[in-house]
């Protein structure tokens, strides 16, 4: 959980210097409403985690940390930028 929090902070700082983001904890029903309004859900877990617990339909599967806790921030950000509607917000 700590790694996810650190990732979110780094993501918000470095993606765009002019970004003003609001971090909100939401429940599953709120997430469903946001997704119905075309806000993309990005699942940053690893493939083994997806297989273990499943994935949410229409989510974007983009691993951030590998098994050793390493990451490629630049590549991750470039991948996220290619997703439709990310300018309207994202769900991580």
Secondary structure by P-SEA (a helix, b strand, c coil): caaaaaaaaaaaaccccccbbbbbbbcaaaaaaaaaacccccccccaaaaaaccccccbbbbbcccccccccaaaaaaaaaacccccccccc
